[in-house]
Amino acid sequence: MSLLRPDWAAIAQARDPVVHLWLRIALPHSAGVGLAFYLGSAFFNRDWHPVWGYSTSAADALRVGLGAFLIAAAAPLVLAAVMQRLAHMYRQQPDYAAAFRVAVHAARPLWLAGLTLFLMPMFVLGMLAALVSLAQCGAGASALLDIKQDESTEFVGISILAFAIVLSLGGMMVSSLRLL
């Protein structure tokens, strides 16, 4: 299996349990993202810079790293739930495990690009990785969720929009409760 082109047929046949995929793929990749955010906040992005902008202070670096880790670890769980729910609009009845396999395998380029985010200008790599992940998500939705290929772009767009709304609302709740 390639990072840029997952073998969706092999992924569909593997039938790994959600917990196994989350522990084996999502958590290690998320830990790398959290570490990159921590290192960037603690050592590289301390003050206001006229070109790169403001970054979190070194005193808040651990909180930033932990928050990045938690968001990166929760993201595939939330995206899978959103995709499973929205698949009903496309006349499909996928199980959560299939939607999670799409979410976790499509997110790999984003997680790997997240490892470079200790330097803020590297967000450009994240933007490119997002495009690759969107394409993978569409291919995975067709292969594992039985979304028609000509509807997969629309399905992924609506799924990502709903995912962003859910994640934003969750972030607002966590922030208002001052948990992070």
N, C-alpha and C positions, 0 to 999 in steps of 0.2 A: 504494500500500500504506500502510495506517495503522499507527501504532505499537500501537494497542489492538486492531486487527483485521487481522492480516496476510492477504493474499490467497493462501491456501494453494494454490489451483489454479495461479496464476501462479508461485509458488515451485516447485511440482512440475515445471512445464514449463521453468523457467529452466535447470535442470540445471547450475548453477554447480559447478565442482570444489571439493572440500573446502578445498584450500589457498587458493583464491581467496576463498572466504567467510571463512576464518579471517583472512587478511591484510586483507581489505577491511572486515569487520564486527567480528570478535572482538578483534583486536589494538588497533584505535583505541579501542573502547569500554573495553577492559581498561586501557589506558593512562590514560584519564580516571579510572577507579576508583582506580588506583594513585596518581595525582597527588592525588586527594581525600584518600586515607588519609594520604599524606605531609604534605599541608598541615595536616590536622587534628591529626596527631601532633606536628608541628613547632611550630605556632603557637597552636592553640586548646585542646588537651586535655593539658596538661602535668602537672598535679598531681591529687591526690585531691580530689574534690569531693563533699560529703555528699549531693547530689541526683543528680548524673550518674555518680558512681563514678570508678574509676581508669582512666587511659589511659596509653599508652606514653609514656616520656620523650622529650624532644626529641632526645636523643642517638641514640635508636633509630628515629627517624622515617624515615630512608631505607630501613632494613631492613623496616619495616612497609609502606611504600609499594611496595617491590619485591615483598614477599610477596603483597600484595593484587593487584598486577598479574599475577603468575604464576598465582595461584589463579583469577582471573577469566579469564585466557587459556586455562588448561587445562580449566576447567569444561565448556565445550561439547564438547570432545574426549572427555572422560571420560563425560559424560552420554550422548553419542551411542553410545559403545561399550556402555554399560549397556542403553540402549534397544534396540539391535540384538540383543543377547543375550537380553533378556527377551521380545522379540517372538515368539520361538520358542514360548513358553508360550501364545501366542495364535494359534497356527497360521499364523504369517506368516514370510516369509523376506526381510526388508528388507535392502537394502544399507546399508553404513555411511554413504554420502553422503546418503541420504534421512533417516536418523536424525540426522545432523549438521545438515541443513537445519532440522529441527524444533527441535533444541537451540539453534542459533544465533539463529533468528528469535524463538523463545519467550523467550529471555533478554534481549532488548533492553530491556524495561521495567526489569528488574533492574539492568542496566548503567547506564541513565540515572538511576535512583534512587541508584545508587552514587556518582554525581557529587556528591551532596549530603552524603555521609557525612563531610565534613570537620568537621561539627558533629554530635556524638553524638545529640542529640535527633531528628535527621532520620532515624533508623533506622525511625521509624514509616512514613515514605514508602516505605522498602524493604519493609516488611511488606505494604503495599498493592500494591506492584509485584510482590511474590512471588505474590499471589493472581491478579493479571492474567496473570503468566507461567505459572502452573499451568493456568489456563483455556486459554491459547494452546497450551500443550503438549498438552493433551487434544485440541483441535481439529486441531492439526498431526499428532498420532499417527493420528487417524482419516483425515485426508486423504492423508498421505504414506506412512504405514506400514501402511495398510489394517487398522488395529485397529478392530473394531466400535465404533460410537459408544457403545453401552451398556456396553462394557468399557473404554473409554478412561480413565475416572476411576480405575478400579482399576489399569490399566496405568501411568498416570502416578504414582499413589501408590507402587506397588512400585518403579518406576524411580527416583523421588526418594529413597526410603529406601535402596535399594542404592547409589545415587550418593553419598549422605551417608556411608555406611559406607566406601566406597572412598576418598572424599576424606579422611575422618578417618584412615584407616589410612595414607594417603599423607602427611598432615600429621604424624602421629606419627613416621613414618620420617624425614622431613626434619628434624623437630625433634630427634630422638634423634641424628642425625648432625651436628647443629648447622650445617646448611647455611643456615638463615635464623634 
